Amino acid sequence: MVSRRSRWVGLGGAEFMLLLVAAVWGSSYAVAKTATQQLPVLEFLALRFGLTFIVLLPALKPLLGVQARKGLVVAGILGANLLAIFVCETFGVSLTAASNAAFLISLCVAITPLAEWWLLGERPQARMFWAAGVSAVGAAMLSLTSPADMSLGWGDGLMLLAACLRACMVCLTRRLAGRHALPALTLTAVQAGVIAIGALLLALGQSKGSLAPLPTASGFWWAMAWLVLACTVFAFFAQNHAAARSSPSRVSLLMGSEPVFGALVAVHWLGEDIRPLGWIGGLLIVAAALWVTLPSRGARPALTVPSPS
């Protein structure tokens, strides 16, 4: 009786932790939008991931091993793809509503099966096409509520591109997963370093060698601390801890609430206005994402992939 109760308590704690990770990641869009109003996007990315790399320095110890060279090559490839994702996401969230960004990035769940068909030659099930269609309708409804005009803006387009790149990231990770012997946290640290260096080089090229001074406002540094410590370090540990203690279907269900949290934070913190049509469109995207993650009869449940938020 005691063991059953302890197992139930542990499972409940794992699910609460996943819900907390979804809320933390959902908040990242509004926090990043606030921070990029005080520092150019590329310099913001270089600073964010440079600090993340410093925090994760202790995780680099396995690089002293024999298999480090292969691991570094894989980490470099994945890190370059992540750099492209974060450039699109961060520029996108700076040019559109944070609530739109939170919903639109969820399109990657519906796009991923199509990317697997294209890159890995695995034909998706019929429901994947239906889910992609529902997601597209939801994205159209969401973008039509933009207060600026009734068309897809640059920010929305960049978020859609980021969603496609995330889907490709899943395929790359799957293809390269067996080609390195680095622990996941070490791989994350190397990727953070690649993103920081890449963003810094792009920033220097864009500004012709003259970078903007770092903001002095305490609000900026609190936002940066939240993105580094909560959205990266804590969320990484929490998701891996909880995913090992809950079923994949429950993991997918709880992590699918990320864009809803993102929209709620944007509405209540940034004062953004989402019209009823936008809420319906956003919820259609979330529903399609959850539909895709449900296991089919006789198939193994799909594993979730950590968000790069």
C-alpha positions in Angstrom: 0.0 0.0 0.0 2.8 2.4 0.9 4.7 1.6 -2.4 1.6 2.3 -4.4 1.0 5.6 -2.7 4.7 6.6 -3.2 4.5 5.7 -6.9 1.3 7.8 -7.3 2.9 10.7 -5.5 6.0 10.5 -7.7 3.9 10.3 -10.9 1.9 13.4 -9.8 5.2 15.2 -9.1 6.5 14.3 -12.5 3.4 15.6 -14.3 3.5 18.8 -12.3 7.1 19.3 -13.2 6.3 18.9 -16.9 3.5 21.4 -16.6 5.9 23.8 -15.0 8.4 23.3 -17.8 5.6 24.0 -20.3 4.7 27.2 -18.4 8.4 28.3 -18.3 9.0 27.7 -22.0 5.7 29.4 -22.8 6.9 32.5 -21.0 10.1 32.6 -23.0 8.4 34.3 -26.0 7.2 37.3 -24.0 10.5 37.6 -22.0 12.6 37.4 -25.2 10.3 40.1 -26.9 10.9 42.4 -23.9 14.7 41.8 -23.9 15.1 42.3 -27.7 13.6 45.8 -27.3 16.8 46.7 -25.4 19.4 44.9 -27.4 19.7 43.9 -31.1 18.6 40.3 -31.8 21.9 38.8 -32.8 23.8 40.4 -29.8 21.0 39.2 -27.5 21.4 35.6 -28.8 25.2 35.8 -28.4 24.8 37.0 -24.8 22.0 34.5 -23.9 23.8 31.5 -25.1 27.3 32.7 -24.1 26.0 32.9 -20.5 24.3 29.5 -20.9 27.6 28.0 -22.1 29.4 29.5 -19.0 26.8 28.0 -16.7 27.2 24.6 -18.3 31.0 24.6 -18.4 31.2 21.8 -15.8 29.4 19.5 -18.3 32.2 19.7 -20.8 34.4 17.2 -18.9 33.4 14.3 -21.1 35.1 16.1 -24.1 38.4 14.8 -22.8 37.3 11.3 -23.9 38.3 9.4 -27.0 35.0 9.9 -28.8 35.0 13.7 -28.3 35.9 14.4 -31.9 32.8 12.7 -33.3 30.7 14.3 -30.6 32.0 17.7 -31.5 31.2 17.3 -35.2 27.6 16.2 -34.4 27.2 19.0 -31.8 28.5 21.5 -34.4 26.0 20.4 -37.0 23.0 20.4 -34.6 24.3 23.7 -33.1 24.3 25.4 -36.5 20.7 24.3 -37.1 19.7 25.5 -33.6 21.4 28.9 -34.4 19.2 29.2 -37.5 16.1 28.3 -35.4 16.9 30.8 -32.7 17.7 33.6 -35.3 14.3 33.0 -36.9 12.4 32.7 -33.6 14.0 35.7 -32.0 13.7 38.0 -35.0 10.1 36.6 -35.5 9.0 37.3 -31.9 10.5 40.8 -32.2 8.3 41.5 -35.2 5.0 39.9 -34.2 2.9 39.4 -31.1 4.4 37.1 -28.5 1.1 35.2 -28.4 1.2 34.6 -32.1 4.8 33.3 -31.8 3.9 30.9 -29.1 1.1 29.3 -31.1 2.8 29.4 -34.5 5.9 27.6 -33.3 3.7 24.6 -32.4 3.2 24.0 -36.1 6.5 22.1 -35.9 4.6 19.1 -34.4 2.4 18.8 -37.4 5.3 19.5 -39.9 7.7 16.9 -38.3 6.0 13.8 -39.9 6.2 15.5 -43.3 9.9 16.3 -42.7 10.5 12.7 -41.8 8.9 11.6 -45.0 11.1 14.0 -47.0 14.4 13.5 -45.1 14.1 10.0 -43.7 11.8 8.4 -46.3 9.2 7.4 -43.7 5.7 8.0 -45.0 3.4 9.4 -42.3 0.0 8.1 -41.4 -3.1 9.7 -43.0 -4.0 11.6 -39.9 -0.7 13.5 -40.0 -1.9 15.2 -43.2 -5.2 16.0 -41.6 -3.4 17.4 -38.6 -1.1 19.5 -40.8 -4.2 20.9 -42.5 -5.9 21.8 -39.2 -2.7 23.5 -38.1 -2.6 25.5 -41.3 -6.2 26.6 -40.8 -5.4 27.6 -37.2 -2.3 29.6 -38.3 -4.4 31.5 -40.9 -7.1 32.3 -38.3 -4.4 33.5 -35.8 -2.6 35.7 -38.3 -5.8 37.3 -39.5 -6.3 38.7 -36.1 -3.1 40.9 -36.4 -4.0 44.5 -35.5 -1.6 45.8 -38.2 -3.3 44.3 -41.2 -5.1 41.2 -42.5 -2.1 39.5 -44.0 0.8 37.3 -42.8 3.5 39.6 -41.4 7.3 39.1 -41.5 7.3 38.0 -37.9 4.7 35.4 -38.5 6.6 34.1 -41.5 9.8 33.8 -39.6 8.0 31.8 -36.9 6.7 29.5 -39.6 10.2 29.1 -40.9 11.4 28.4 -37.4 8.7 25.7 -37.0 10.0 24.0 -40.2 13.6 24.2 -39.0 12.5 22.6 -35.7 11.0 19.8 -37.6 14.2 19.3 -39.5 16.1 19.4 -36.2 14.1 16.4 -35.0 15.1 14.5 -38.1 18.8 15.5 -37.8 18.9 14.6 -34.2 17.4 11.1 -34.9 19.8 10.5 -37.8 22.9 11.6 -35.9 21.9 10.3 -32.4 24.0 7.2 -32.7 27.2 8.9 -34.0 28.5 10.4 -30.7 29.1 9.3 -27.2 28.5 12.6 -25.4 26.0 12.9 -22.5 23.0 15.0 -23.4 24.0 17.9 -21.1 27.5 18.0 -22.7 25.9 18.1 -26.1 23.7 21.0 -24.9 26.7 22.9 -23.6 28.5 22.5 -26.9 25.5 23.6 -28.9 25.1 26.7 -26.7 28.7 27.6 -27.4 28.2 27.1 -31.2 25.1 29.3 -31.1 26.9 32.0 -29.1 29.9 32.1 -31.4 27.7 32.0 -34.5 25.4 34.8 -33.3 28.4 36.9 -32.3 30.1 36.6 -35.7 26.8 37.4 -37.4 26.3 40.4 -35.1 29.9 41.7 -35.9 29.2 41.3 -39.6 25.9 43.1 -39.4 27.2 46.0 -37.3 30.6 46.1 -39.1 32.5 45.4 -35.9 30.7 47.8 -33.7 28.4 46.2 -31.1 25.7 48.0 -29.1 26.5 48.7 -25.4 24.9 46.2 -23.0 21.7 47.5 -21.3 22.0 48.6 -17.7 18.3 48.2 -16.8 17.8 45.6 -14.1 14.7 44.3 -16.0 16.8 43.2 -18.9 19.2 41.2 -16.8 16.3 39.6 -14.9 14.9 38.6 -18.2 18.3 37.2 -19.3 18.6 35.3 -16.0 15.2 33.8 -16.5 16.0 32.7 -20.1 19.3 31.2 -19.2 18.6 29.5 -15.8 14.9 28.7 -16.1 14.2 28.3 -19.8 17.4 26.4 -20.5 19.2 24.8 -17.5 16.2 24.1 -15.2 13.8 23.1 -18.1 16.4 20.7 -19.5 16.9 18.9 -16.2 13.2 19.0 -15.3 12.0 17.6 -18.6 14.5 14.7 -18.6 13.7 13.9 -15.0 10.0 13.9 -15.5 9.9 12.2 -18.9 11.5 9.1 -17.3 8.7 8.9 -14.7 5.6 9.5 -16.8 4.1 7.9 -19.9 4.9 9.5 -23.3 1.3 10.3 -24.0 1.0 12.3 -20.8 4.3 14.0 -21.5 3.0 15.0 -24.9 -0.3 16.2 -23.5 1.3 18.4 -20.8 4.0 19.8 -23.1 1.4 20.6 -25.7 0.1 23.3 -23.3 3.2 25.4 -23.9 1.7 27.8 -26.4 -1.4 28.3 -24.3 0.9 29.5 -21.4 2.8 31.7 -23.9 -0.4 33.4 -25.0 -1.7 33.9 -21.4 1.7 35.5 -20.4 1.6 37.7 -23.5 -2.0 38.9 -22.7 -1.5 39.5 -19.0 2.1 40.8 -19.0 2.5 42.5 -22.3 -1.1 43.6 -22.6 -1.5 41.9 -26.1 -5.0 41.5 -27.4 -6.1 38.2 -28.9 -9.5 38.2 -30.6 -11.8 35.2 -30.3 -10.9 34.1 -33.8 -7.2 34.1 -32.8 -7.9 32.0 -29.7 -9.8 29.5 -31.8 -7.0 29.3 -34.3 -4.4 28.9 -31.6 -6.3 26.1 -29.9 -6.7 24.4 -33.3 -2.9 24.4 -33.6 -2.5 22.9 -30.1 -5.3 20.3 -30.8 -3.5 19.2 -34.0 -0.2 19.0 -32.2 -1.8 16.7 -29.5 -3.5 14.6 -32.1 -0.2 13.9 -33.8 1.4 12.8 -30.6 -1.3 10.3 -29.7 -0.1 6.7 -30.4 -1.9 4.7 -33.0 -3.0 1.1 -32.4 -0.1 -1.3 -32.4 2.4 1.4 -32.7 5.0 2.5 -30.1 4.2 5.9 -28.4 6.2 8.7 -30.0 9.0 10.2 -28.0 9.0 13.9 -27.3 11.8 16.1 -28.3 13.0 18.9 -26.0 12.0 22.3 -27.1 14.9 24.6 -27.9 13.2 27.5 -26.1 
